[in-house]
Amino acid sequence: MVNKLLRSIIKISKANNNFLKINSIHHRRKLHTNYENSKEITIPVQWGHISGKLWGNENEQPILALHGWQDNAGTWDTLAPLLFEKRPILAIDFPGHGLSSWYPRGMTYFPWDFARLILFIKEYYKWDKISLLCHSMGSIAGLRFAALFPDEVSWYIAIDSLIADDYDLNIVVDKYPKNLQKMQKAQSRLDEEPPSYSVDEITKIWHIGTRKSVALDKVKYLLIRGSKPSSRDATKLYFSRDSRLKHMFFNPEDKNFVAALVKRLTCPSLYIKGLDSPYASDDFSVEMRKLIEKNNPKFECHFLPGTHHLHLNDPEKVANLILPFYEKYN
C-alpha cells in the first residue's frame, strides 16, 4: 500500500498547468494558500483519475477525508493542518469536483456512487480497514459505507450531516421534470467554457451560493481547486466543477430502509453538528440520530455554534473535538 501511495504522489509544480495558473492568479489577488505540508496525489480510475491532497507522513495509512456537494478537497485546508501530525490525511476530490475527472458524456452523478468510491480507494491501496473524516455529502457516503461494511471501518467522523435530509415527496416529484430538462441541457454544454468572473466576483458568488455558509475569507480555499482561468481573459476565473453536479438527484429513500441502514453503524462514530446550519435538522434526521445513539454505544454527538461549513470556518473548535476522539480510538 505504502509503495503504491508513494508512486501516486506527484509534485504540485509538475502536476497541473492549470493549477499553476490558478495559483498565480490567486497569489496576485491574495488568494494563495499554504501547500507546504501537503502533496498532490492521483488515483487512476476507469474514467480518468481521482485527485487529492495528502497531509503528513507518506509511510503511514492516512485518514480518508470526503468533502461535500460541489466543494472539493480544499474544504479541509484549515482543519487538516491541526490534525495531520497525529495521523496523515488523504483528502480526495469526488468525481466531477476539484481536479478529479468528470464522468463520461451522457452519464449522471448519483450519491451512492460516492459510497462505492470509498470501497474502490480502500481496495486500491489494499487497506484492511479505513478511517473516515467526512462533511455533508461526504458524511452521507461515509455512513452508507460504514453501515454496509461495519467490519472494515475503524471509525467514522461526520460533520453536519449523517443521512440525506427528509423532503416533501410531492415537491421532489414536482421538481423532477425541470431537473431532467436542466440535465439534458448541461449534457449538451460540456465543452463550453462557463461565464468567468474577477476573483472578487467569483468569491462573492461562491459565498452566496452556499447561503453564506462558507465565510467570505474562507472561499479562497475552495477556489484553488474549484476554479480555472478563463481562456478569454486570463485575469478571470470560472467554476471548473462539472455543471451536471448542480442537477444531481438526491433521491429520497424509504424511511424503513434508512432506519435499517443506520442501525448497522456500529463503529466508533463522532458527529459534530453546526447549530446555525439548517441541514440535518428535520424531524426524521433527528430521529435517525437518536436511533444511532440508542444502538451504538460508541457514538458521540456534539453541537457547536457555526454554519454548515464550521470545519472550514472555525477549525480549532472542530479539532478540539476530533483530537480526543483520535486518542480514544486511534
Buried (B, 14 or more C-beta within 10 A) or exposed (E): EEEEBEEBEBEBEEBBEEBEBBBEBBEEBEBBBEBEEBBBBBBEBEEBBBBBBBBBEEEEBBBBBBBBBBBBBBBBBBBBBBBBEBBBBBBBBBBBBBBBBBBEEEBBBBBEBBBBBBBBBBEBBEBEEBBBBBBBBBBBBBBBBBBBBEEBBBBBBBBBBBBBBBBEEEEBEEEEEEBEEBBEEBBEEEEEEEEBBBBEEBBBBBBEEBEEBBBEEBBBBBBBBBBBBBEEEEEBBBBBBBBBBBBBBBEBBEEEEBBEBBBBBBBBBBBBBBEEBEBBEBEBBEBBBEBBBEEBEBBBBBEBEBBBBBBBBBBEBBBEBBBEBBEEBE
